[in-house]
Amino acid sequence: MVCEGKNGYIFDPTNVTDMAKCLLRVHAVGQDARDRMGQESQNLVESCSPENFGSGLISATQVLYDVVTDE
């Protein structure tokens, strides 16, 4: 998942000009910004781990159960 400007840039994959503009933007921001974007992507991947997904699913199920049993 790409968050525009935070961990990358979104472009139309069918538009070569759009893709080229994004590549130029990545080059223009400099190494520090690219490193930050890489770290943001790593953080995003870690937050989407199977463990975190399972934990969120359990929490959502509990909320749904609580709503249904309170009626």
C-alpha positions as CSV (number, residue, x, y, z in Angstrom):
1,M,0.0,0.0,0.0
2,V,1.3,3.4,-0.9
3,C,0.4,6.5,1.0
4,E,1.1,9.4,-1.4
5,G,4.3,11.3,-0.4
6,K,4.7,9.3,2.8
7,N,6.1,6.1,1.6
8,G,6.0,6.6,-2.1
9,Y,4.1,8.1,-5.0
10,I,1.0,6.9,-6.7
11,F,0.9,6.8,-10.5
12,D,-1.2,5.4,-13.3
13,P,0.6,2.2,-14.3
14,T,-0.8,2.5,-17.8
15,N,0.7,6.0,-18.3
16,V,4.4,6.0,-19.1
17,T,4.6,9.7,-18.6
18,D,3.0,9.6,-15.2
19,M,5.4,6.8,-14.2
20,A,8.4,8.8,-15.4
21,K,7.3,11.8,-13.5
22,C,7.1,9.8,-10.3
23,L,10.5,8.3,-10.8
24,L,11.9,11.9,-11.3
25,R,10.1,12.9,-8.0
26,V,11.7,10.0,-6.2
27,H,15.1,11.0,-7.5
28,A,14.6,14.7,-6.7
29,V,13.6,14.3,-3.0
30,G,17.1,13.0,-2.0
31,Q,18.4,10.1,-0.1
32,D,17.2,11.1,3.3
33,A,13.6,11.3,2.1
34,R,13.9,8.0,0.3
35,D,15.2,6.4,3.5
36,R,12.3,7.8,5.4
37,M,9.9,6.5,2.8
38,G,11.5,3.1,3.1
39,Q,11.2,3.1,6.9
40,E,7.5,4.1,6.5
41,S,6.9,1.2,4.2
42,Q,8.7,-1.2,6.6
43,N,6.5,0.1,9.5
44,L,3.4,-0.5,7.4
45,V,4.4,-4.0,6.5
46,E,5.1,-4.8,10.2
47,S,1.6,-3.5,11.2
48,C,0.0,-5.9,8.7
49,S,1.6,-9.0,10.2
50,P,-0.6,-12.1,10.6
51,E,-0.4,-11.6,14.3
52,N,-1.8,-8.1,14.1
53,F,-4.4,-9.1,11.6
54,G,-5.5,-12.0,13.9
55,S,-5.6,-9.7,16.9
56,G,-7.7,-7.1,15.0
57,L,-10.1,-9.9,13.9
58,I,-10.5,-11.1,17.4
59,S,-11.3,-7.6,18.6
60,A,-13.8,-7.0,15.9
61,T,-15.5,-10.3,16.6
62,Q,-15.7,-9.4,20.3
63,V,-17.3,-6.0,19.5
64,L,-19.8,-7.7,17.2
65,Y,-20.6,-10.3,19.8
66,D,-21.1,-7.6,22.5
67,V,-23.5,-5.7,20.2
68,V,-25.5,-8.7,19.3
69,T,-25.8,-10.1,22.9
70,D,-26.8,-6.7,24.3
71,E,-29.9,-6.5,22.1
